[in-house]
Amino acid sequence: MAGFTSCDNCLHYVWDEYEEYYYCDIDLDEDDMVRFLKGTMKGCPHFKLDDEYAIVRKQN
């Protein structure tokens, strides 16, 4: 399970322009959702750093 410091830095934390709020676009399974809602999830298994400059570094 990957650790994380903040959903704000995650690639899957996206802005909904229609509803005007951020949300996680990963569909959690039932067990992960229960752990998330209880606050017992130690880290997000789906966390991926939102590094908008990664593609630029690959081009060099």
Sequence and secondary structure as in RCSB ss.txt:
>XXXX:A:sequence
MAGFTSCDNCLHYVWDEYEEYYYCDIDLDEDDMVRFLKGTMKGCPHFKLDDEYAIVRKQN
>XXXX:A:secstr
    S GGGBTTEEEETTTTEEEE S   HHHHHHHHHT   S TT  B  TTHHHHHH 
